């Protein structure tokens, strides 16, 4: 039983039950692409008298009435902080950029409020005590109809990949405007209800207006000055700035509650005045959001759920009214926002999508309903109707939008307003399967993908290798309007580098803030800043862009950027986390190196590539494996995967690189050969290209070699070894060797080990460039499959058989795995 002298024990139990239930439901509903708020509302209803509360003793032991005040106190503390985060999330500049459309769509709130007022009359007559003030009841119902939950709207737009579409941008702007109007209406209603008379209500509104002006001007100016003075704008929020901000949030909450409106308004207002420069609001949200959303917010939903009893809807009349509430609320938003969108020039399908998105409800409506219930304006039955209505409307938003606005009909926004991205034709691949289509030019536009800080060394290395010796054009910083996108500069003879920064979109509020403020991230992101500085110092032209998406959508974002930039090559640098196994050691003998490498196992190779030796962390490995596979299968251009095996920064070579290419044949190997020749156009880069003959029985291994494959390989080898790329003659930096003897995998690795020893003595690093699919028989690397067949098979399917064998050896300081554009079939 509950002991008021020791409330903490039961509070911990209640918190555990609430968090486990809400997270379990969130896990299930996330597979249906539903926002977390639905799971939290449903968890509250399940824990209340509707479901588990009917079990004898459950409410008495888990949620006794005497413990609810303690639970409510902590829930309201979390609610104040959450409304502060909501204020951080609102960006007035978003409305300003689309002011005309935002104002038009937000005007649909008039129809919603009107239908709510119309529906309030029969509800009042059938379910509300006559002693309740009807005007107050009308205002609460009207505000409830008018609300669009902006945080929920952001999550729906993101899950449906609409944030970078014309519809998504306009809905986001309208959502901000609608949210602000909704809070103003709610403040007015709360002031009127708490005051009891019109005169006192005016005094309350005047008081809140004065406090708002104080916050917006003197306090805001002082806070901006303090943020810059403390270095929080440049380096993220300092401890002092964070302390002052939190104290200001609770001080504002106290004053708004003292004036006569809810304390949550104080937190919301402070969130609006935090400086937006350099992503400071995002950093602040990251500091607070996890505890608020995981611990405090579910408590508030549970408080609402404990007051929700769907068992009160015990007759046909209640369900008829529930259906009427759902239909009229949906029609008010759908028609109001939809017709306004149509009047602004949107197509009917787009207008219907905008109207549907604006019907999403969530926490804001629950706040309105709880205030009405606590004030005695709403009865438990009406309260339960509206909670269920919010759940139904929010749940139905995603499937209706997907039906109304499928992917094939969506128009994406670019850096030029009102212009959509054309699906450009990509130039023929360098590894084409016909003699006529064989490479005649080099890669001029290259996209480099960056999603982690440790990818920077690899990206810098390949960017420097790709730099043309004749190119002296300085790097150009681009300031895109939307999404940080930048156009490539083609006024030079070198290679254009387009750095694409990938940021994972999670369920955190800060992640959603990043998704629609990517233009700020483009300037403030440290990884892009470092890469741009490196490019500027080395005289390389670089464009940069930012994409915020879920990990499952990374590949689609990359493909979109490839098409926009008209790229010919996608480069994926990758450096695994530090491994517990020792780094590669260059021995004085190739036989010793091979002996050491043959002792490796498939699991060590896989661990090194996928998660640096943490064999227990297979989840991360599988995610990255699927990401690489998605890129290989979806990319419309050639792909180069760079694996940097040399981890010690003190051993960075100053004398250049030497490249080794084993040429077996096939589209990927032909592509790799052209890539190597382009790298050798730069200074301090030499290469050895070895054409390797294999047994005829080995040709059956690959699925990419047809009857004409050998002929194409012969022409390719002859053309490039004699005339070089673009017919400019063979580079003196490239040595072409043809092996006329049959070579095993051990022979190849021994040759590479000798190359590594030779190049190390010259102060060069050895880089192996390999085609993903080579004409190599499984018997050459069967030793890889001895201990862990599943892991080795996954590794082989991802980067190819030859790269798997090279990776597990102590040969080569780095690997570049080339996958040619074209039909993609997994190795068997």
Helices and strands as residue ranges (DSSP letters): G 4-6, H 7-30, H 36-47, G 52-54, H 58-62, G 65-67, H 68-89, H 92-97, H 99-106, H 109-127, H 134-146, H 150-159, H 166-195, H 198-214, I 215-219, H 220-229, H 232-235, H 239-259, H 264-273, G 277-279, H 280-291, I 292-296, H 297-306, G 310-312, H 316-343, H 348-357, H 363-374, H 380-404, G 407-409, E 445-450, G 453-455, H 456-466, E 496-504, H 509-515, H 518-524, H 526-537, E 542-549, G 551-553, H 554-565, E 569-574, H 590-598, H 602-611, H 618-634, E 638-644, G 649-651, E 657-663, H 667-679, E 685-692, G 696-700, H 709-723, G 725-727, E 734-739, H 745-761, E 765-771, G 778-780, G 782-785, H 789-799, H 801-807, E 814-819
